[in-house]
Every structure is written in C-alpha cells, then in structure tokens.
C-alpha cells in the first residue's frame, strides 16, 4: 500500500477532564515551579527600581511629575504598586500551587521508598564501574563481616544467602522535600504578613505625641484583612531626640549617635523607652516602632495685619543634603486682611558666601532661616487636601521689599521682621528636632524566619548527602564487591568499595589498575592472571 493510500491517522480531541489533567500536570512539574520562581524574582525587580505607593506616595507623585510620558506607560502595568498588582499576585499564587503540587506526590513516593528494603543483588556486580573481587574461605562469615561493616557506615542492608545489598542517602530526598516545604511555608508567612500586617509613618516634633490612629499617619499601607478602624491603641510621647556628629577632620559630619527618648502609654501602663539604631520599640501586641529619619523644625510665630496671632508653632523642614540644608513652607490661610505664606530654608550651620546661603555642618551650630513672603486675598476652603511641604502660589503674589525687589528675610533664633504695607510680622522663635516614626506589624515574620532556616537546612542536607549503593555477592569461594553512586558529583566511592572489600576478604587489598578495571578487576596482577587461567 502506498503512502498516499494509507488512511490518515485520526486525532481525537482531549476531553475537558483530560485537558484539565494535562494543565495540572504541567503546572505541578518542577520545571514550571522553577520558571515561576524565576518570574517572581524577575517581577520583584521593578519594585526596587520605581517608587511604590505603599512605601511613599509622595515619591510616586514626584516621579510621575518628572517623567509624565514614562509614567503613562508604567501606571497601567502596575509598576508603582508591584507587590499588590494582579499580575504579581497571579504569579505568587501559581508558584504556591505549583510547589504544593510538586511536593505532595513526592512525599508519597518517598514514604514508599523508605519502607522498601534495599535493592536486590545484581547478578553480575563486577559489571559496575567500581568493583573489587577476591576469594574467601568462609562465605557466611564474609557476609556477616560485610553486614557489620555496612551497618557501622549507616547503610541499610538486605542480607541473603548470596550476599549483601546495602543503600544509604535516603535523607537527600528528605532534605529536598524539607527545602520545598520550607518555601511553601515561607510563602504562607509572607502572605500572612501581607494580609494582616501594616506599616505607616508620621513626623513628630520633640515635645509632641503620636497616637496609633489612622488619622495620625502621614503615610499608611495596610493588608486587606486589617481593620484600620480598630488599630491597637497606644501613644508615644517624643520627649527628646539627640544627634551627635563627627567634628574631627576624618569623616567630619558623619553620624555618631541617634537617641530618641520616649514615654510609652499602652494598655493602661506607662514606661520610658530609649530608641537607638537597631533597637526599636516593640510592644507586647507585636507593633514595632522605629525611627526612620530626622531633621529640624523651626518655631515660627506670624502676626497678621490686624495684630492677631495667625500662626504659632513648629514648621517641619525637609533635609536636602548631608549637611541638613532644609526646605519648608509656612502657610497662614487665616491671616487678615491678607492671607500669608512663606517659602523658607533652614540651615543648621549657616554660611553666606558667593555661592549663596548653605549649611556646612549637620548639627545646629549656627542656625538661620532664609525666607521670602507671599500674600493674597483670603481664599475659600474647598476641603481638598494639599501637601504641607509644597506651596501652591495660585492667588498669591510675592511681597515686595525695598526698591521693588522681592522681599527676602534672614532670621536667627529670637529675631523677627515687620512685613511691609502693614501685612503683619514674623518671628523665628527657635528650633527643635523632629523624628520620622515608622509603626509596623508583620505577624508572619517569625514563621517566615523559621521556614527560611528550615529550608536552608533542608537544602544543605540535599546538597551534601550522597545516595550510594554497595553490593557483595559470593559465589562459591569467589566474592565480588561493587558500588554505585546515584549522583554524578559524588566522590569517595572507590575508597568505600575498597574498604568493604577488605572487610569481606579479611585483609588489605591493592587498588586495581585501569586495565584490571576494564577486564573485571582484581586484587593484584597475580590474582588477575589466576582469573585468566580459570
């Protein structure tokens, strides 16, 4: 029958059940699990490259303002919220399912293998790559010696009338299973922290307090199962913040000490707490309070044109460099008859030279504030929130000083200045420090840490344990000893085969040459000649 005359092979479409089984098989293969693990790691890269909403919404907005065209592409892809994006969550869940699907069948296979005795003796062990042979006078005694030697080396043995088969290295697969199970538990711990954890930050000036309420946070991110209306009630009073810097010529300005003295109020109890670098406050309920940053706050008093104090209090300045040259904004919307605003620069150790005002040291050795002023008609409050660090100059005009130039002020602590045209006055009362507190709770941390340690231990076991099989077959007065490694990278098999052969034969033997190994091996050249004569 010609090829053209043969009937075409009919292909049958898979049923829905078969298709689902095929999908499950592909998903739970180790190859798919490794691919998903790589994709999760690759998907985490944008989270470190681009600012994230859950860490700093302000930085995200600044990035979008600076890169509007790129942001228009990144925003729909979830690059500013990588770890909560649908595509990353899908990869995370698929990896979780894939690992479980890989592990469960292997646990059953491993349990069955452990329950089975070592493999049967091969008919011709001398065909294995590593083997030794010789003669024995007492076969049962030789078998007993072999069994004793193997058990001392922690082999499981199967003794028969023809010899002994032994195997060890079962813990290698156990280490593999522990490693992959640890990864699954690690994912559970991360998911637990993600769903039931939160972190937020707030800037607190010395002498002020912070209460764990959603309205007190400047930035806040919580898991989907966190009840933000019922956070653990506690309050911390920031009594003082002490910062010390290197004053010598070497590493001048480097930080040497950051101490935050607090008073904590929690669950009816009050105690003092000192927070230092790597020594946060940890509450009994699991919340952790860290100091993530610090800076200066200038105490400003503004009197309006009617003689009323329209603003009085600390103004937070954000540091812009290592010497804490800082910027801040003073908004006085309630001033009358004109509302007022000030753009200000705080320099802890101020120097004015040909490059302009700047700070030459991070500590407040010579603090000064440089300002310019704005005024405008009172505005109707529309309830739209705005940043306290950015001045919206819509409806405002710069206040002019002498010769029609923009009014600029240079103030030291305790000094002030009258504004022109009877608009009021401003006084720089003094300064204090502020700290940025981060409050967080990650309930899955302990589980994650333990599972990671267990996974690493399992990985070490799987890497260093060498599965190996050894055989002793005695036929008449002839003993054959052979071994087989079940991993390519293992070493030391020849030494163990030699050691077992010496135990079986009851004395030392010489290593076989390459020619002897190819033709059956032996204890020496004389024994090889004897084999050939037989």
N, C-alpha and C positions, 0 to 999 in steps of 0.2 A: 504494500500500500504506500503510495507516495505521500510526501508530507502534506501536499495540497488536499489529498483525500481523507486525511485523518480528521476526526471530529474535533472541533475546538473544545478545549477544557473549560467546563463550566465553573464559574466562580460564584460562590454563594455569599451573599451579604451577611455580615455579622448581625446577630440579633441584638436587641437592646441590652440584654443581660450579658452577652459576650463582649459587647463594646464597653460596658461599664467595668467588667472584669479586666479587660485589656488596659483601660485607663488606670485602674487601681494598681495593676502590676507595674505599669510604667512609673506611676507616682511613687510607689514604695520601693523602687530599686535604689541601690546605693549610688548609682551613677546620677540619678535625679536628685537625691539628697545632697550630694556634693555640689551639683550645679546650683541648687537653690541656696546652699550655704555661701557659695561664691557670689551669687546675685545679691544676697542680703548684705554681705560685706561691701560689695560694689555700690549698692544703693545707699549705704551709710556715708559714702564719701561726700555727696552734696550737703549733708547735714553739718559737715565741718568746714565746707567751703563758703556757704552762704549763711547769712544771719537767719535765725529761726524765730518765729512768732512766740513760741513757748518759752524762749530764753530772753529775748529783748525785742519787743515790738518796735521800740524807737529806732533801733539799728536797722530793722527791716524797712521802716519808712524812709530812713535816710538813704539806704541803698537804692530803694526804688526812685527816690528823687534824683539821685546822682546817675542812675542807669535806667531811664524810663523805657528805652527800647528793649533792652535785655530783660527787664522785669516783666514786660508784657508777655514774653515767652516763658519765663521761669514760673510765674504765678500760676497759670493753668496746670503746669506739671507738678505743682506741689513742692517746689524746691525750697520754699520758705517755711514749710511745715512737713519736713520729710518723714519724721517718725510717726506722724499721725495721718499720713496720706493714704488713700485707698490702695495704691499700688504697693507701698511698703508693707501695709498690713496684710495684703494678699500673699506676698512673698513669705512673710513671717508665719502665717497660718499654714501655708503649703509646706514649709520646712518642718513645722511642728508635726503635721500629719504624716509627712514622708518619713521622718525619723521613727515615729511610733510604728508605722507600717513595716519599717525595716527591722526594728528591734524584736517585736513580739514573735514573729515566726522563728527568728534565730534563737530566741530563748528556748523554744520548744525543741529545736534541733539540738541545741547544746545539752539540754537536760537528757535527751535520749542518748547522746554520745557518751555523756559521763556515766550513764547507767550501764552501758555496754562494756564487756571485758575488752582487753587489748586485742588487736587483730590476730588472726591465726598465723601460724608459722608459714613462711613461703616455702615452696617445695625445693627451691634451689637458692638459698640466701647468698651463695657465692656470686650470683649474677649482679648483686648490688655493688655500687661503686666502691664503698668502703667495706672490706671484709677481711677476715683472717681465718686460717684453718690450721688444724693440727690433730694429733692423736691423743686419746685419753684411755686410761686403764679401767676406770670405773665410771660408767655413764651416769648412774643415779647420783653418785657423789658429785660429779661435774655439774649436773643440773642443779643440785642443791647449792653448790658454791655460786653458780650463776644467779640463782634466785636471791640468795643472800646479798650478793654484791649489788644487784639491781635495786633491791628494796632500800639498801643503805643510800643509794643515789636518788631515792624518792621516785622510783619508777613504779607504775602499776604493772603487775606481772600476771601472766597466764601460763601455768606450768602444765605440761603434758608429758606423756611418756617419751616423746620425740625431742623435747627440749623446752625452751622458754621463749615466749614473746613478751615484750615489755614496751610501755609507752609512757611518756610524760609530756607536760606542756599544756595540759587542759586549761590552766589558768590564763593562757594567752587569749583564748576566745572569751573567757570570763572578763578579762581586762577590757577587751573590745566592747563587750556588752555594757560594762560599767561606764566606759567612756561615753558611749552614745546615750545611755540612760541619763548620765550626768548632764549632757547637752539638753536633753528634753526638760529635765528639772530646772536647768538654767533658764530656758525659755519661759517656763512657768513662773519662775521668780521674777524675771523681767516684766512679764505681763502683769503679775500681781502688783508690782511697784507702779507700773504704768496706769493701771486702772484705779488703784486705791491710794496712790501717792499724790503729792502736790509739792510745788515749790513756788515761793514768792519772795519778793524783795521790797524793802522800804528804806528810805533815807531818814535817819533820826539824828537830830542835833543834840549835842550834850545838854543834859538837864531836862530833856523831854522823854516821853514814854512811847511804847508801841504795844498795842493790844492785838491779839490774834483774831482779827475780824477782817472779812473780805474788803471792807471799805478802807482799811488802814494800809493796804498794799499799793505800791506804785506799779508793780508788775506781778502777775499771778497766773499760774498754769496748774490745772488740776486734772486728774484722771476722770474718766467717765462715770465712775461709781462714787466719787467724793461728793458728800453733801456740804456744799460751801456755806450753807446757812447754819450749820452746826459744827463749826471747827472747834477744836479743843480750846477752851477759854484759858488764856494766860496773858500776863502783862510783864514786860521788862522795862525797867527804868534805866536809861543810859546815863549813869552818873558822871563818867569821865572817860575820855579817850586820850591815851598818852602815846605819842610817837616820837621816837628818837632816831637821828640820822648821823651818819659818819661825818665828822668835822675835819678829819685829817686829810692829808694830801692824797693818800691812796683810797680809791673808791669814795671820794667825797660825795656826800649826798645819798649814799646807799642806806637803805632802811636797816635799822639795828633792833628796834623794839616796837611792837604794836600791842598795847594792852587796853582792853575795854573793861571797865568796872561797871557791873550791872547789879540791880536788885530785881529778883525774880518773884513774881506773885503767881502761884499756881495751886489750885485745889485747896484753898484755904491756908496755904503755907507761904512763908516769905523767907528768902535767903539771899545772901550776896554771892555773886558769881564773877570770877575773873575769866574773860575770854582772851586767849592768846592764839598765835598762829598754830594751827593743827590741834588746838584744844578748844573745841566748840562747846556750847551748852547743849546738853542732851536731857530732855525732860523725861519723866517716868512713862509718859504716854507715847514716846517714840519720836516726838518732834525734835529736830536739831536746829540750833541757831548758830550761824556762822557770821563773822564779819568779813564781807567780801570787798570792801573798799572804804575809802575815807577821803576827806577834803576839808575845806574851810567854809564857814558860814559867817557872813558879815551882818552885824546887828545894825539895822537901819531904822531911823525914825523920819517920817515925812509929815510935815505940817502943810495943809493946803492954804489957799488964798483966804479962806475965811478964818484962819487961825486954829482950826481943828486938827487934831492928830488923825490923819487919814490912814497911816500905816505905821506899825511899830513891831519889830520882831526880827528874827534871823532870816537871812536870804541865803539859800544854798548856792554855792559856786562850784561849777564842774571843772576839775583839773584838765588841762590841755597838754601838759608835758611833765617831764620828770621833776621839774622844779616847782610844780604845782601853780604855774600861771593859770588862772581860772577865770571863767566867764559866768555871768549871772544876769538875771533880769529882775528889776523891781517894778511890779505893776501896782498902780494906785488907782483903781477904777472909781473909787468913792470920793476922790478929791473934788472939791468945788471951789471956784466956779468952773475950773477946767480939770479934766482928769489928767493924771500924770503917769509917766513911765520913764524908766531909766535903764539904759544898757551899761553894764558895769564890768570891770576887770579887776580881779583881786590878785595882788602879787605879795606872797608872804615875806619875801626878802626883795623889796622893790629897788630897782636901779633904773634911772632915766638917762640914756645916752643917745648917741647919734642914731642908733637902731630903733629907738623908741623905748617905751616902758616895758620891762620884763623882770622876771624873778631869777635870781642867781643861786638860790638855795631853797630846798623844800620846806624847811622849818620857818616859823613866823618870827624872824629876827628883826624885820623892818617892814611890817605890813602896811600897805597902802591900797586905796581903791581909786581907780580912774573911771569917770562916768561921763556920759552925755545924756541929755534930758530931752523928753518929748512931751508934748501937750496936745489936747484936742477937746472937742465938745464931748460932754457926757454921752455914753453910748447905752443903748437899751440892751439889757442882758437877754440873750436868746437861749441860754441853757446849754449851748454847745460846748463841750469840754475842750480845753486847749492846754498846751504844754506850758508849764511854769518856767521852762528854760529857754523858750523862744518868744520873742516879742513880735506880735503882729502890728505893724505900723499903719494899717488901714485906718483912716480917720485921725491920724496923729501927724504932727509936724514938729521938726526939730526946734528946740528953744534956742533962740539966738542970744549970743553974748555981746561983748564989745565989738565995735566995728562991723556988726552984721555977720560975724562968724558964728559957727555952731558952738554952743556953749559946751565947754569941757571942764571937768572938775577933777581935782586931785586932793583926796582927803586922807588924813591919818586918823587913827583912833582918837575919838573925843572931839574931832573938828567937824564943822558943818559949813553950809553956804546958803545964802539967801538967793532964791530964784528971781530973775528979773520980772518986771511987769506985775509984781505983787502976786505971783503964782504960788508962793509958799517958800518952804525951806526944806533942806535935807541935812541929816546929821549921821555921821559914821560913829556909832556909839562904841564899837569894839568888835571883837571876833570870838568865835569858838569853833570847835571841830564838829564835823558830822561823820557818822558811820553808815555804811550801807549794810543792813542786816538781811541775811537770807534765811528764811524759815522753810524747812523741807521735812518731808516724811516719806520714806521709801520702805514700806513694810516687807518687801521681798528681798531686802539686802542680805539678811542672814541666810536665807535659803539659797540665794544666788551665790554667795561666797562659799557655802558648804558644798553645793553642787559643783562649783568650779574646781574646788580642791579634790573632790571625789573623781571628777572627770580626768583631771591631770594624773591622779594616782592610777586610774584605770589605763590611761594612755601609756604611762611608764611600764606597767605590767605587760601590756600588749607589745611594747617595743623590745623589752629585754628578756622576756621568757621565750625559750626556743623549743618548740614542739619537736620531739625526736622519738624514733622507734629503734629498738635493738632486738636482735634475734639470735638465738642459739639453737642450732639443730644438730643432733648427734645421731649418726647412722653407723651402727656397729661401733668401731673404735675411732671413727672419724668425726671430729667436731668442726662445725662451720659457724663462725661468729660474724654478723654483719649489722650494719646500721643504716638508717635512712633519716635525713633531715627533711622536715616539712616546710622549711623556709629557705630561700635562696641565700640570704645574708648570714646564715648561721655559721659558726666555726667551732672547732674543737671536736668534731665527730670522730676523726681519726684517733684522737687520744682516748676517747671513751671506748671505741671499738677495741683498741689495743688493751686498755685496762680490763675490759670484760673478758677478752681472750686469755689474758694472763690469769684471771681468776678461774676460768674454766679449765685451762691446761695446768694450772698449779705451778706456774713459774714464769719468769720473764721471757719475752719473745723479742725478736728484732723486727723493725719496720720493713714491710715489703718494698721491693724496688718497683719502678714503673713497669718493667717487663713482667714481674711477678703479678702485679695487679691486673695486667691485661689478660694473663693466661690462667688466672684462678687464684693467685696469691698463695703465700705460704709463710712459714716461719723463717726459713733460711733457704740458701741456694741448695743445700743438701736435701732438704725436705721437698723442694720443687723437683729435683732430679728423681727422688723416690716416687713422687706422684707420676712422673712421666713413665717410669719403668712399670708401674702398675697398669 
